Amino acid sequence: MTTSRTVLVTGGNRGIGFAIAREFIAQGHRVAVTARSGEGPEGSLTVRADVTDAASVDAAFTEVEAALGPVEVVVANAGITRDMLLLRMSEDDFTSVIDTNLTGAFRVVKRASKGMLKARFGRIVLISSVVGLYGSAGQVNYSASKAGLVGMARSLTRELGARNITANVVAPGFIETDMTDELPEAQQAEYKKSIPLGRFAAPEEVAKVVTWLASDDAGYISGAVIPVDGGLGMGH
């Protein structure tokens, strides 16, 4: 049985973030999610936040701390895509994705670290992507933002490890979400051919890896990149 913790999941109103929040609730944790719109799963506290705005992030943390106590586990999951081939990609297409996916994670982790340092305990989980290390045409911005999370987690590990704070990366591959559901059948079949396990993952399969990393059992794992991609990236 793992210790009950206060957990904050960014972008917890849909997809992988929603599944992660739901799994933490099922395991008996106190869970808050940030969302720009929509709500987190039943049993969670939803707070409005925009990860591109440090003041908004700070206000969200203050609200969660008042309601549930200091945040002990933070899952940086909020992310956007603006897919475009390099030559057509505008500077705004690039910087807006970096600002949400990478700098947004920095803002969230920096704010979370204050309470973690005081408590001498913390679990930081950054949600990256197989694309961060494997690459993908049309996703120079997204893959750069997701690869950056790996360097961030490893530097955080060196900086905060002695205070009993771990920082790890989970790199999902193709997951069954609203986004993949919208792909044409033929394209889905093509993608599945490239995945050794021959299928997309359920969001819960990612969620269980995240909750395990936050558990007491994973206390000696830090700076790791754990792929949940059916073998697609093969440890890239």
N, C-alpha and C positions, 0 to 999 in steps of 0.2 A: 504493500500500500504506500503510495507516494504522499508526501506532505501536501496539504492544501495550500495553494498559493493565490496571490492576486495577479491576474494575467491581463495584458492589454494586447489586442490584435488590431493592427491598422487595416483598413479596407475589409472589415469583417461583415459587410452587408450582403456579399454574394460570393459565389464560386468557392475557391480554395479557402479564402479567409473565413467565410461563413462556416465551412466544414471544420476548420481548425477550432474556431470558437465553440462550436457545438460539441466537439470531442473533449475539449477542456472542461466544459460544463458537465458532461457525462461522467468525467473522472472526479468530479467534486470540487473543482476550483471556482474561485470568484472571478468572473470574466467580464471584461468591458471590451467593446469594439469601437473603433472610430469609423465614421462614414460621412461622406459628403451628403449622401441622401440614402433613404431606405433605413432598414433596421437590422440589427444582428439577430441571432437565433433566440428563441424563447429562453428566458433565464439569464440573459446577458443584459448589461447596461450599455445602451448605445449613446455615444457622445459625438457631437458634430465636430469635425476637424478637417482641415486641409493641410496635408503634409508639406505643401509648398510655402507655408506661412508659419514661422517659428512661434509667433504670438498665439496663433490658433492651436498649435501643438501644446504649448505651455498651458493654455487654458483647459484643454482637454485632460491633461495629466492632473491638473489641480482638481478638476471635477471628479475624476476617478479616485484620486487619493482621499478626497473627502468622503466619498461613498463607500469605498471598498478597502481603503488602506494603501500604503505605498506599493507601487508596481514592482513585483519581483520577477516576473517573466514578461518580456516584450517580444512580440512577433511582428517584424516589419514586413508587411505583405502588400501594402497599397502600391499599385502600379498601373501605368498606362502604356499603350502602344501607339505609335504613329508610323506604321510601316510604309516604306517608300524606298525605291532604289536610290543609291547614293547621289547620282547626278541630279535627281529630281528633289532630293531632300533639302528642305529649307533649313536655315540656321535655327529657326524657331522649332521646327519639327525635332531637331536634335536636342536643343537645350531644354525644351519643356519635358521631354522624356527623362533626361538626366536629372532635372530638378525634382521631379516626382519620385522616380525610382531609386536614385542614388543619394542625392542631397536630402530628399525626404527621409530616407532611412537614417542619415546622419543626424537630422534634427530630432527625430524620435529617440534614437539611441542616446544622444547627448543628454536629453531631458530625463530619460529613464535612468541614466547612470548615476545621477545625483543621489537618488534614494538607494540604489544598489550599493554604492560605495559606503553610504552610512550604515546600511544593514550588513555589509560584508557578505552579501549574497546576491547573485543575479544570474538570469538565463536570458541570453540574447539570441534570437533565431531570426536570420535574414532569409527571406524567400527569394531565391534567385531563379534560374531557369537552365535547362539543358543548353539553351541557345547561348547562354553566357560564356560557355567554354567550347561549345561545338560550332557555334556560328550559324547564321542563317541569312541568305540573300534577302535584301530588303529590310533588314533589321539592324543596321549598323548602330543606330541610336539605342535600341532596346538591348542588344547584346553587350554593348559597351557598359550600359548602366548595370546590367546583371553581373557582368564579370567584375565590375568595380566592387560589388558586395563581398567578393571573396577576399580581396586585399583588405577591405575594411574589417572583416571578421578576424583575419589573422593579425592585424595590427591591434585590434581591440583585445585579442587574447594576450598579446605580449604586454599591453599596457595595464590591463585589469585583472589578469589571471591570478595574481598573488592575493587579490581581495575576494577570491572565491566567486568570480564572475566569469562565466563561459560565454563564448560567442561562436556560433556555428551557422552554416549555410545549408539550406535544403534546396536542391535543384530539381524541380519537377520537369517531366517531359510533357507529353500530350495527356491532358486530363479531360475527363468528360465534364464540360461546363457549358453554359449558354454559348460561349464563343465557338467551341468545337462542334456543338450541335448544329450551328448555322452553316458549317462547311458542306458543300455538295457531297453526296454519297461517294462518287468516284474519287474525289480528293481524299476523303476519309480512308477509303480502301487503300489508296496509294501511300498515305502516311503510315497506315498499319503495317504495310509490307516492309517499311524501313525499320520497324521496331521489332527486335528479336522476340519479344513476348507476344507480338501479334495483336495487341489490343491497346486501347487507351486505359489510363488509370481512373479509378473512382476517386473523387476528392478526399474521401475518408482514408484512402491509402497514404496520401500525403499527410493528412491531419495526424494520423497515428505516429508517424515518424517525428513530427514536431512535438507532440506531447511527450514522447519518449525522451527526446533531447532535453526537455524541460524538467524531467523527472529526477528523483534522487539517484536512480540507477545510472544516469549518464553524466554524473558529476566530474568524471575525469576525461571527458571528451570536449575538446575546444579547438577552434581553428579548422574544423573538419568541413568538408563539402560532401554531403550525402545525396547522391542522385536517387530520384524516384522516377525513373524514366524507362523501365522495361528493357534496359540494356542499350538504349538508343545512343547515348553518349559514350558508353564504355569507359568511364573514368577520365574523360577529357578534363 
